[in-house]
Amino acid sequence: MATIQKFDSSILVQALKDNWEKDLLIERLTQAGHDEVSIDLLVREYKKLRIAKRQSIGFVLMAIGAFLGLASCLLTIFNPFPELFGVVLYGLTSLAILIAFVGLYYVFE
């Protein structure tokens, strides 16, 4: 029966903060005295945390894009600044779409 070794989660937090590569993480975990099974489990957990971090950035970008799109739509409909109609209609809408699609890229990659 395999024993589960307790580990210090600060290694994973530090790895996420400093954006370590997989090889560096494995090297640091080996130096900390972890066996192969726990290193494999910790590397899997690290990958999951990186994906979750990337997806949360994607959702934030999609929300910003959606808000800018709504603001652009409302400003175009109500037209409070007639001299800025083209900037709002084409510029702000294009920026909103671009930000939303970058968010989609982060979520679905």
C-alpha positions as CSV (number, residue, x, y, z in Angstrom):
1,M,0.0,0.0,0.0
2,A,1.4,3.4,-1.0
3,T,1.8,6.0,1.6
4,I,0.9,9.6,0.8
5,Q,3.6,11.9,1.8
6,K,2.6,15.3,3.1
7,F,3.9,18.2,1.1
8,D,4.2,21.9,1.5
9,S,1.8,23.6,-0.9
10,S,4.0,26.7,-0.9
11,I,6.1,25.0,-3.6
12,L,3.1,24.9,-5.9
13,V,2.1,28.5,-5.0
14,Q,5.6,29.7,-5.6
15,A,5.7,27.8,-8.9
16,L,2.5,29.4,-10.1
17,K,3.6,32.8,-9.0
18,D,7.0,32.6,-10.8
19,N,5.6,30.6,-13.7
20,W,8.0,27.7,-13.4
21,E,8.5,25.2,-16.2
22,K,7.6,21.5,-15.5
23,D,11.3,20.5,-15.4
24,L,12.2,23.1,-12.7
25,L,9.2,22.0,-10.6
26,I,10.3,18.4,-10.8
27,E,13.9,19.3,-9.9
28,R,12.7,21.4,-6.8
29,L,10.4,18.6,-5.7
30,T,13.2,16.0,-6.0
31,Q,15.4,18.3,-3.9
32,A,12.7,18.5,-1.3
33,G,12.7,14.7,-1.0
34,H,9.6,13.7,-2.7
35,D,9.3,10.2,-4.3
36,E,8.3,9.6,-7.9
37,V,4.6,8.9,-7.2
38,S,4.1,12.1,-5.2
39,I,6.1,14.1,-7.8
40,D,3.8,12.8,-10.5
41,L,0.7,13.7,-8.5
42,L,2.1,17.2,-7.7
43,V,2.9,17.9,-11.3
44,R,-0.6,16.9,-12.3
45,E,-2.0,19.2,-9.7
46,Y,0.3,22.0,-10.9
47,K,-1.0,21.6,-14.4
48,K,-4.6,21.8,-13.2
49,L,-3.8,24.9,-11.3
50,R,-2.2,26.6,-14.3
51,I,-5.2,25.7,-16.5
52,A,-7.6,27.1,-13.8
53,K,-5.6,30.3,-13.6
54,R,-5.6,30.7,-17.4
55,Q,-9.3,30.0,-17.6
56,S,-10.1,32.6,-14.9
57,I,-8.1,35.2,-16.8
58,G,-10.2,34.2,-19.9
59,F,-13.5,34.6,-18.1
60,V,-12.4,38.1,-16.8
61,L,-11.5,39.1,-20.3
62,M,-14.8,37.8,-21.7
63,A,-16.7,39.8,-19.0
64,I,-14.8,43.0,-19.9
65,G,-15.5,42.4,-23.6
66,A,-19.2,41.9,-22.9
67,F,-19.4,45.0,-20.8
68,L,-17.6,47.1,-23.4
69,G,-19.9,45.6,-26.1
70,L,-23.0,46.5,-24.0
71,A,-21.7,50.0,-23.4
72,S,-20.9,50.4,-27.1
73,C,-24.4,49.2,-28.0
74,L,-26.1,51.6,-25.6
75,L,-23.9,54.6,-26.6
76,T,-24.7,53.8,-30.3
77,I,-28.4,53.6,-29.7
78,F,-28.7,56.7,-27.5
79,N,-26.0,58.7,-29.3
80,P,-25.2,61.2,-26.6
81,F,-22.1,62.4,-28.4
82,P,-22.9,62.7,-32.1
83,E,-19.4,63.7,-33.1
84,L,-18.1,60.4,-31.6
85,F,-20.6,58.1,-33.3
86,G,-18.1,56.5,-35.6
87,V,-15.5,56.0,-32.9
88,V,-18.1,54.4,-30.6
89,L,-19.8,52.3,-33.3
90,Y,-16.6,51.0,-35.0
91,G,-13.8,51.5,-32.5
92,L,-15.4,50.5,-29.2
93,T,-17.4,47.6,-30.7
94,S,-14.2,46.3,-32.4
95,L,-12.3,46.6,-29.2
96,A,-15.0,44.7,-27.2
97,I,-15.1,41.9,-29.8
98,L,-11.3,41.6,-29.8
99,I,-11.1,41.4,-25.9
100,A,-14.0,38.9,-25.8
101,F,-12.3,36.7,-28.4
102,V,-8.9,36.8,-26.5
103,G,-10.9,35.7,-23.5
104,L,-12.4,32.8,-25.4
105,Y,-8.9,31.8,-26.6
106,Y,-7.7,31.7,-23.0
107,V,-10.7,29.6,-21.9
108,F,-10.7,27.1,-24.8
109,E,-7.0,26.6,-25.4
